[in-house]
Amino acid sequence: MSTLSNPQLSAELQGFYLMNKQWLSDVIFLEDEIRFYKKVFDRFFSSSVMDDKFNHAQPLNILLLELEERRKHLKTRLIRHQKIVEFMLEVDKAEIGADTLDENVSLVNEIEELFNSNQHLKKELFTMVDQIIKEEKEGHLLGSEL
């Protein structure tokens, strides 16, 4: 493990701290998006239980549940990592070890995967909702002019 000088170490740790804080903020925002997705599911798919839309929505529902579980796990990891970095900032002779660097790389990878999954789910969900809305418009007396 290489030891950095105190000013360099402090700057590195502060960078980790700020990155971690931003990641945590992003993950908390994802909580709101997941709540929105659930409302969309309730609105557009709960009434569709008896038709084919439910079968198409089920894989997305599974993705949503997986996304939520991964988000919870990541939030827990970020909070734990934030506490470690905060402690290291308070300790005068703290060293940045390979485990701290590895954890940052692992967090970055998990965040990227989580947000890629979120984008995929969002795209698929909006596509399905758009299709349902089009089908509902076609079923109205005035047709698609609504």
Disulfide bonds with the S-S distance in Angstrom:
none
